[in-house]
Amino acid sequence: MKDIRQPAHHRRRGTGRLAGPLMALLVILGLSGSTALAAPGGTAQQAGSTVKVPARAMDAVAAMQPSWNLGNTLDAIPDETSWGNPKATRELFKTIRAEGFRSVRIPVTWSAHQSATAPYTVDAAYMSRVKQVVDWALAEDLYVVLNIHHDSWQWISKMPTDHDTVLARFNSLWTQIAERFRDAPRALLFESVNEPQFADATDAQKTKLLNELNVSFHKIVRSSGGGNANRLLVLPTVYCTPDQRLMDDLSATIRKLNDRNLVATVHFYSWYPFSVNMAGGTHYDEAAQNDLNDAFARMRDTFVARGIPVYVGELGLLGYPDHNHPSRVERGEALKYYEHVGYAARLVGVTTALWDPGTWAYLNRETLKWTDPALMAWIKSSWTTRSGTASFDKVFLEKKEPITAKGVTLNLNGTRFRGLWHGETKLVEGRDYTLFDTTRLVLTAGALTRLSGDRAYGVNATLQARFSRGLPWQIEVVTYDEPVLSDATGNTDGLTIPTRYKGDVLSAMEARYGDGSNAGPKDWTVYQEFNATFSPDYPNDTIVLKPEFLDSLRDGELVTLTFNFYSGKKVMYHVKKSGDSVTGTHVVPLS
């Protein structure tokens, strides 16, 4: 099987909002930021800011928890609004601070605003805009991490074959950034490069090249003087991946630099199959949980235990949430991940920065409201406590069958179960449910009959399992029957399969050729990537097979698809591509 922990980029598109004319004038004059004053002990204090940065790097990074990313904004290509978000405002940072975040990461892609030839000058207006945004965040008493972002794959990745040009451009860029921000307060951190990568290079070459960039970055910033003399500097692993070998390489660089103001950074998007829902990763199962526990233990042992603070500069799931598409990760399974990762960060003592790509995900940048307040409640709760969960967030009742007792297994996470509620009504233990061995919660047939009512397809009732602390866990009572798929015709631009879901929820799609081999663009797994190769369309009662999947199929060969549903049902379907044409045929069940 191929390596399934793969790096990811985050790119979107869209519209913008203009800053006020007075502020625009101040930017042109170079007066948009507050003046920085030298403070005792070599620190710098931003006028109008109350952030007191601890002298010790470990304490300073701890004070940055929790953190948030201004994703797909200044890192968008070519301009700030190109990927669907409005221009950043000071009100945005005021909102982030009020919501409990203590720091922000401001990713910046410089390539479209920097000359690609010597002396590699950054456009003055763009540099001023970056400074304006940074100053707004600092003025709201937030720590700020400023970096070089998608430049990593746009031109820095060419370093193996164009070494001198890339290094000269990188050095020039950091020279200009360091000079512009040399007198900013110590609450501003610099991150050398996001997800560094090097095309067509061996592992050893990647290590050597990244070490060269990190060392050069360190030398440039420190030699620029002012507040940069003791500014916290953030250094990444290759790809920002938390693999042991890559973290060992970074640890060696940090030891060699012998600087107490260095911070290690990695990213964490969970076990890859779960994060994108492929290769059978439909649940936050033991494999996904172990991947998280192991990754955070490695961060602790490699860095934290040796006095090196860790900033997890991007945290989340690769395809979740995305309110423009069906959720590829089942909601309850996603909540279990967010609950766990918040606890793990506290347990090992690292600071985490939620990757927020914009309006379609966490914070709506137009309204400055959370797109999914309940999801954010789980994320926020994980910062300070644990919450109980369960093996799943749904109990399925097949409509054609008599109702029988159904149950879930509670994950107490150090809490105590307090009871089960339906709205404001507390269910009665012994009559409505039974609790076995403190964790096995079984709803009686009588309670389920009452809760399912007329047994319409879909969610009939929502229960709350409440615990001694943290948030309640919702359990939906769902009536369903086996979904039915119908014949369809289309082409390689897409095949739309009429589907009667009958209350069920699609979880995965398997694809096999007649000889038993895997079909699809990633033939190392039979399970195809959710939303990339197939996607449910519940409002229109269809399943859509995507061009990425159809283009990959062998011409003229029959492919058997097995659609998996969260009820446990599996429905088979045949697809055949002939040239540009595609036909789909439902398979009659044997029983």
TIMI-308884 format. One line per 2 residues: number of its first residue (from 0); their letters; for each residue x, y, z of C-alpha. Coordinates in pm, whole numbers, plus 50000, padded with zeros to 5 digits. Layout:
NUM	a	X Y Z | ... .
//
This chain:
0	mk	50000 50000 50000 | 50123 50351 49925 .
2	di	50201 50605 50198 | 49859 50737 50298 .
4	rq	49966 51031 50512 | 49995 51283 50236 .
6	pa	50045 51661 50257 | 49763 51884 50141 .
8	hh	49719 52231 49996 | 49418 52450 50053 .
10	rr	49303 52654 49755 | 48970 52827 49685 .
12	rg	48830 53118 49486 | 48596 53423 49530 .
14	tg	48523 53798 49589 | 48643 54083 49811 .
16	rl	48576 54384 50036 | 48769 54714 50028 .
18	ag	48933 54882 50328 | 48829 55234 50419 .
20	pl	48991 55525 50234 | 49156 55664 50548 .
22	ma	49325 55336 50622 | 49429 55303 50257 .
24	ll	49597 55642 50281 | 49778 55539 50600 .
26	vi	49901 55225 50428 | 50041 55428 50139 .
28	lg	50218 55655 50388 | 50348 55359 50585 .
30	ls	50168 55470 50901 | 49905 55198 50938 .
32	gs	50079 55014 51222 | 50130 55123 51581 .
34	ta	50484 55215 51680 | 50684 54951 51864 .
36	la	50860 55048 52187 | 51156 54866 52335 .
38	ap	51066 54703 52666 | 51294 54596 52952 .
40	gg	51463 54263 52898 | 51491 54306 52523 .
42	ta	51122 54254 52443 | 50913 54495 52238 .
44	qq	50564 54616 52324 | 50313 54723 52064 .
46	ag	50148 55054 52145 | 49783 54984 52222 .
48	st	49854 54613 52285 | 49844 54442 52623 .
50	vk	50021 54121 52521 | 50306 54047 52762 .
52	vp	50517 53785 52593 | 50693 53551 52839 .
54	ar	51069 53542 52806 | 51082 53162 52782 .
56	am	50980 53027 52441 | 50791 52733 52591 .
58	da	50577 52969 52800 | 50520 53207 52510 .
60	va	50396 52934 52278 | 50174 52795 52555 .
62	am	50018 53143 52586 | 49928 53124 52215 .
64	qp	49682 52834 52267 | 49435 52814 52100 .
66	sw	49527 52948 51758 | 49341 53008 51429 .
68	nl	49444 53036 51062 | 49339 53318 50831 .
70	gn	49335 53063 50551 | 49278 53126 50179 .
72	tl	49314 53501 50218 | 49662 53655 50194 .
74	da	49782 53312 50083 | 49533 53307 49792 .
76	ip	49674 53324 49440 | 49705 53571 49287 .
78	de	49517 53809 49519 | 49356 53825 49861 .
80	ts	49000 53764 49740 | 49080 53512 49462 .
82	wg	48972 53204 49660 | 48631 53313 49783 .
84	np	48695 53516 50097 | 48644 53888 50154 .
86	ka	48939 54106 50250 | 49048 54072 50610 .
88	tr	48935 54345 50850 | 49026 54445 51203 .
90	el	48672 54344 51305 | 48758 53987 51199 .
92	fk	49043 53972 51450 | 48828 54132 51717 .
94	ti	48580 53848 51661 | 48851 53582 51677 .
96	ra	48984 53725 52005 | 48634 53742 52153 .
98	eg	48575 53378 52056 | 48861 53269 52279 .
100	fr	49153 53239 52038 | 49484 53380 52163 .
102	sv	49683 53376 51840 | 49640 53376 51465 .
104	ri	49851 53238 51185 | 49849 53466 50881 .
106	pv	49962 53263 50579 | 50098 53480 50298 .
108	tw	50182 53378 49942 | 50428 53630 49801 .
110	sa	50494 53491 49453 | 50244 53705 49259 .
112	hq	50374 54016 49434 | 50748 53952 49418 .
114	sa	50974 53986 49118 | 51091 53646 48995 .
116	ta	51428 53796 48897 | 51699 53966 49102 .
118	py	51674 54159 49328 | 51338 53984 49386 .
120	tv	51163 54294 49514 | 50825 54264 49687 .
122	da	50559 54507 49568 | 50544 54792 49822 .
124	ay	50164 54808 49827 | 50138 54435 49899 .
126	ms	50395 54452 50177 | 50200 54741 50328 .
128	rv	49876 54541 50307 | 50039 54248 50485 .
130	kq	50166 54483 50754 | 49821 54637 50792 .
132	vv	49661 54298 50850 | 49934 54192 51094 .
134	dw	49902 54518 51285 | 49526 54476 51317 .
136	al	49572 54133 51471 | 49842 54258 51709 .
138	ae	49624 54551 51810 | 49354 54302 51915 .
140	dl	49606 54147 52157 | 49663 53837 51948 .
142	yv	49994 53667 51889 | 50061 53648 51515 .
144	vl	50253 53393 51307 | 50359 53531 50966 .
146	ni	50501 53304 50700 | 50589 53223 50339 .
148	hh	50304 52996 50232 | 50221 52854 49885 .
150	ds	50555 52979 49753 | 50670 52641 49887 .
152	wq	50523 52452 49592 | 50523 52739 49342 .
154	wi	50897 52807 49328 | 51082 52686 49638 .
156	sk	51011 52327 49528 | 51245 52386 49231 .
158	mp	51547 52419 49461 | 51697 52077 49369 .
160	td	51741 52186 49006 | 51768 52565 49048 .
162	hd	51939 52591 49383 | 52109 52928 49364 .
164	tv	51810 53114 49219 | 51567 52973 49477 .
166	la	51800 53042 49768 | 51867 53397 49648 .
168	rf	51495 53467 49610 | 51416 53312 49949 .
170	ns	51689 53515 50118 | 51575 53834 49951 .
172	lw	51216 53775 50057 | 51304 53718 50421 .
174	tq	51542 54013 50417 | 51256 54240 50309 .
176	ia	51006 54090 50556 | 51252 54109 50843 .
178	er	51332 54472 50766 | 50966 54576 50743 .
180	fr	50874 54405 51071 | 51200 54449 51265 .
182	da	51040 54679 51521 | 50715 54482 51561 .
184	pr	50648 54343 51909 | 50768 54000 52011 .
186	al	50406 53881 51986 | 50480 53854 51613 .
188	lf	50646 53526 51514 | 50807 53440 51180 .
190	es	50764 53094 51019 | 51031 53019 50761 .
192	vn	50816 52832 50506 | 50489 52639 50498 .
194	ep	50491 52270 50402 | 50837 52281 50239 .
196	qf	50875 52039 49951 | 51138 51970 49689 .
198	ad	51057 51815 49352 | 51240 51504 49235 .
200	at	51467 51493 49541 | 51566 51203 49766 .
202	da	51479 51208 50134 | 51837 51296 50219 .
204	qk	51837 51584 49970 | 51510 51718 50110 .
206	tk	51655 51716 50460 | 51969 51898 50345 .
208	ll	51780 52161 50146 | 51531 52237 50423 .
210	ne	51813 52266 50675 | 51982 52513 50442 .
212	ln	51665 52724 50415 | 51597 52718 50789 .
214	vs	51954 52812 50877 | 51958 53092 50619 .
216	fh	51622 53222 50745 | 51753 53222 51102 .
218	ki	52070 53410 51009 | 51883 53675 50806 .
220	vr	51623 53749 51074 | 51868 53758 51364 .
222	ss	52116 53981 51180 | 51842 54234 51094 .
224	gg	51840 54358 51453 | 51564 54543 51637 .
226	gn	51289 54317 51767 | 51416 54042 51540 .
228	an	51713 53983 51770 | 51500 53770 52002 .
230	rl	51184 53713 51802 | 51036 53363 51818 .
232	lv	51116 53183 51493 | 50913 52885 51373 .
234	lp	51086 52606 51180 | 50901 52327 50993 .
236	tv	50970 51968 50904 | 50961 51860 50540 .
238	yc	50596 51897 50431 | 50523 51988 50797 .
240	tp	50465 51615 50846 | 50506 51476 51202 .
242	dq	50691 51160 51098 | 50968 51062 51339 .
244	rl	51252 51084 51087 | 51147 51430 50972 .
246	md	51111 51557 51327 | 51452 51414 51415 .
248	dl	51597 51608 51121 | 51437 51931 51244 .
250	sa	51548 51865 51600 | 51907 51836 51476 .
252	ti	51878 52173 51299 | 51738 52339 51611 .
254	rk	52015 52196 51832 | 52276 52317 51584 .
256	ln	52135 52670 51583 | 52154 52678 51965 .
258	dr	51887 52949 51997 | 51638 52949 52285 .
260	nl	51376 53133 52078 | 51304 52861 51823 .
262	va	50974 52678 51777 | 50911 52352 51591 .
264	tv	50605 52329 51368 | 50416 52039 51211 .
266	hf	50062 51997 51077 | 49802 51739 51171 .
268	ys	49498 51641 50963 | 49434 51298 51117 .
270	wy	49475 50952 50968 | 49455 51011 50594 .
272	pf	49186 50751 50510 | 48960 50897 50779 .
274	sv	49037 51261 50697 | 48918 51226 50335 .
276	nm	48702 50912 50377 | 48871 50660 50153 .
278	ag	49037 50320 50198 | 48761 50227 50443 .
280	gt	48808 50526 50675 | 48438 50579 50743 .
282	hy	48470 50583 51124 | 48700 50740 51380 .
284	de	48823 50392 51461 | 49119 50248 51645 .
286	aa	49355 50309 51352 | 49265 50678 51341 .
288	qn	49284 50714 51719 | 49622 50541 51736 .
290	dl	49755 50759 51455 | 49666 51068 51658 .
292	nd	49803 50935 51985 | 50128 50829 51821 .
294	af	50176 51159 51638 | 50130 51369 51950 .
296	ar	50351 51137 52155 | 50624 51186 51893 .
298	mr	50588 51565 51920 | 50621 51541 52298 .
300	dt	50921 51308 52299 | 51110 51474 52014 .
302	fv	51057 51837 52107 | 50857 51924 52418 .
304	ar	51048 51689 52649 | 51368 51859 52530 .
306	gi	51245 52211 52596 | 51146 52291 52236 .
308	pv	50791 52426 52201 | 50565 52289 51928 .
310	yv	50317 52491 51724 | 50081 52267 51525 .
312	ge	50036 52530 51258 | 49744 52358 51084 .
314	lg	49490 52130 51247 | 49166 51983 51116 .
316	ll	49033 51732 50865 | 49124 51762 50497 .
318	gy	48770 51763 50363 | 48565 51873 50663 .
320	pd	48370 52086 50699 | 48280 52203 50350 .
322	hn	47926 52336 50342 | 47935 52353 49961 .
324	hp	47938 51972 49939 | 47798 51670 50123 .
326	sr	48006 51589 50431 | 48262 51326 50344 .
328	ve	48325 51261 50714 | 48018 51156 50913 .
330	rg	47936 51430 51164 | 47953 51231 51484 .
332	ea	48281 51071 51377 | 48423 51417 51308 .
334	lk	48315 51538 51653 | 48496 51245 51812 .
336	yy	48814 51348 51632 | 48792 51713 51741 .
338	eh	48720 51608 52099 | 49019 51375 52101 .
340	vg	49268 51608 51934 | 49195 51890 52180 .
342	ya	49264 51655 52468 | 49582 51520 52308 .
344	ar	49719 51872 52259 | 49660 51955 52625 .
346	lv	49807 51623 52735 | 50142 51672 52560 .
348	gv	50159 52051 52587 | 50150 52174 52228 .
350	tt	49967 52470 52076 | 49726 52402 51789 .
352	al	49604 52629 51509 | 49271 52542 51347 .
354	wd	49300 52558 50967 | 49005 52771 50853 .
356	pg	48980 52801 50473 | 48698 53052 50499 .
358	tw	48330 53119 50465 | 48230 52766 50351 .
360	ay	48402 52603 50651 | 48423 52740 51005 .
362	ln	48393 53120 51024 | 48173 53301 50776 .
364	re	48397 53597 50690 | 48101 53805 50571 .
366	tl	47881 53771 50879 | 48163 53695 51128 .
368	kw	47948 53412 51264 | 48034 53044 51290 .
370	td	47883 52850 51002 | 47825 52554 51235 .
372	pa	47800 52680 51597 | 47750 52328 51735 .
374	lm	48074 52207 51576 | 48260 52504 51718 .
376	aw	48113 52431 52061 | 48281 52089 52048 .
378	ik	48611 52240 51936 | 48602 52502 52210 .
380	ss	48502 52252 52477 | 48804 52037 52387 .
382	wt	49034 52323 52486 | 48952 52278 52854 .
384	tr	48773 51948 52921 | 48667 51611 52784 .
386	sg	48323 51510 52661 | 48162 51168 52644 .
388	ta	48082 51022 52302 | 47949 50691 52169 .
390	sf	48025 50426 51911 | 47792 50609 51669 .
392	dk	47546 50897 51667 | 47257 50706 51503 .
394	vf	47037 50411 51585 | 46887 50260 51267 .
396	le	46541 50098 51264 | 46459 49905 50947 .
398	kk	46099 49993 50858 | 46008 49656 50710 .
400	ep	46112 49479 51031 | 45954 49485 51380 .
402	it	46125 49723 51622 | 46364 49556 51865 .
404	ak	46601 49692 52130 | 46905 49875 51987 .
406	gv	47214 50010 52154 | 47540 50203 52135 .
408	tl	47860 50178 52334 | 47951 50488 52534 .
410	nl	48301 50633 52525 | 48312 50794 52870 .
412	ng	48650 50966 52825 | 48685 51002 53200 .
414	tr	48328 51125 53258 | 48025 50961 53419 .
416	fr	47699 50896 53234 | 47417 51106 53383 .
418	gl	47121 50996 53176 | 46936 51014 52848 .
420	wh	46707 51300 52742 | 46455 51356 52464 .
422	ge	46421 51732 52452 | 46347 51838 52810 .
424	tk	46218 51493 52905 | 46452 51259 53087 .
426	lv	46410 50898 52982 | 46359 50642 53256 .
428	eg	46628 50385 53316 | 46484 50035 53325 .
430	rd	46181 50132 53118 | 46330 50329 52828 .
432	yt	46690 50211 52837 | 46932 49988 53023 .
434	lf	47297 50060 53099 | 47521 49753 53108 .
436	dt	47870 49768 53264 | 47861 50153 53265 .
438	tr	47917 50176 52888 | 47664 49968 52692 .
440	lv	47352 50178 52645 | 47052 49983 52509 .
442	lt	46723 50149 52416 | 46418 49931 52472 .
444	ag	46182 49832 52193 | 45905 50024 52370 .
446	al	46103 50347 52384 | 46210 50317 52020 .
448	tr	45851 50249 51913 | 45738 50565 52089 .
450	ls	46028 50774 51959 | 45995 50661 51596 .
452	gd	45629 50770 51579 | 45479 50703 51236 .
454	ra	45815 50567 51120 | 45869 50810 50836 .
456	yg	46202 50764 50659 | 46482 50968 50814 .
458	vn	46543 51105 51161 | 46240 51047 51385 .
460	at	46387 51170 51714 | 46710 51309 51857 .
462	lq	46827 51204 52203 | 47098 51348 52425 .
464	ar	47332 51134 52633 | 47455 51365 52909 .
466	fs	47770 51322 53111 | 47923 51463 53429 .
468	rg	48117 51720 53228 | 48163 51836 52872 .
470	lp	47898 51841 52603 | 47605 51601 52554 .
472	wq	47624 51340 52277 | 47336 51337 52031 .
474	ie	47185 51007 51918 | 46944 51014 51624 .
476	vv	46672 50753 51590 | 46651 50682 51215 .
478	ty	46391 50485 51022 | 46518 50337 50694 .
480	de	46484 50063 50437 | 46744 49933 50193 .
482	pv	46822 50202 49932 | 46729 50137 49570 .
484	ls	46946 50241 49272 | 46816 50258 48913 .
486	da	46974 50224 48567 | 47145 50529 48423 .
488	tg	47332 50651 48114 | 47586 50928 48088 .
490	nt	47941 51001 47979 | 48282 51046 48134 .
492	dg	48184 51397 48247 | 47964 51229 48507 .
494	lt	47706 50959 48566 | 47400 51047 48774 .
496	ip	47242 50741 48934 | 46879 50777 49051 .
498	tr	46874 50669 49416 | 46595 50621 49665 .
500	yk	46783 50655 49993 | 46483 50561 50208 .
502	gd	46631 50731 50512 | 46978 50577 50487 .
504	vl	47311 50762 50461 | 47592 50678 50216 .
506	sa	47927 50600 50375 | 48157 50453 50107 .
508	me	48191 50307 49757 | 48394 50000 49662 .
510	ar	48497 49943 49299 | 48622 49615 49146 .
512	yg	48683 49476 48799 | 48560 49132 48707 .
514	dg	48901 48979 48781 | 48881 49108 49138 .
516	sn	49136 49388 49098 | 49063 49736 49228 .
518	ag	48910 49993 48993 | 48948 50369 49026 .
520	pk	49219 50635 49018 | 49386 50507 49338 .
522	dw	49405 50137 49267 | 49586 50055 49594 .
524	tv	49246 50051 49768 | 48904 49919 49673 .
526	yq	48737 50205 49864 | 48714 50524 49656 .
528	ef	48759 50877 49790 | 48433 51036 49899 .
530	na	48333 51349 49699 | 48638 51315 49472 .
532	tf	48519 51004 49285 | 48155 50980 49394 .
534	sp	47914 51193 49593 | 47559 51164 49725 .
536	dy	47303 51427 49628 | 47032 51372 49886 .
538	pn	46799 51660 49785 | 46785 51529 49426 .
540	dt	46782 51158 49515 | 47095 51069 49320 .
542	iv	47451 50945 49352 | 47696 51114 49116 .
544	lk	48002 50933 48980 | 48270 51195 48913 .
546	pe	48496 51236 48606 | 48804 51148 48811 .
548	fl	48662 50801 48868 | 48509 50745 48525 .
550	ds	48819 50860 48335 | 49028 50605 48523 .
552	lr	48818 50303 48421 | 48942 50052 48166 .
554	dg	48740 50074 47845 | 48484 49802 47788 .
556	el	48530 49628 48123 | 48244 49578 48367 .
558	vt	48299 49735 48708 | 48106 49624 49014 .
560	lt	48037 49903 49262 | 47934 49827 49617 .
562	fn	47772 50121 49791 | 47807 50103 50170 .
564	fy	47553 50274 50395 | 47583 50364 50763 .
566	sg	47291 50135 50848 | 47512 49844 50743 .
568	kk	47335 49785 50412 | 47539 49721 50095 .
570	vm	47392 49777 49748 | 47566 49653 49431 .
572	yh	47569 49832 49095 | 47739 49774 48758 .
574	vk	47915 50039 48550 | 48077 50006 48206 .
576	ks	48266 50269 48007 | 48270 50248 47626 .
578	gd	48467 50537 47482 | 48309 50852 47624 .
580	sv	47981 50678 47707 | 47903 50528 48047 .
582	tg	47614 50301 48143 | 47500 50202 48489 .
584	th	47283 49903 48577 | 47130 49812 48910 .
586	vv	47203 49464 49039 | 46906 49261 49157 .
588	pl	46974 49125 49509 | 46999 48748 49534 .
590	s	46762 48744 49831 .
//
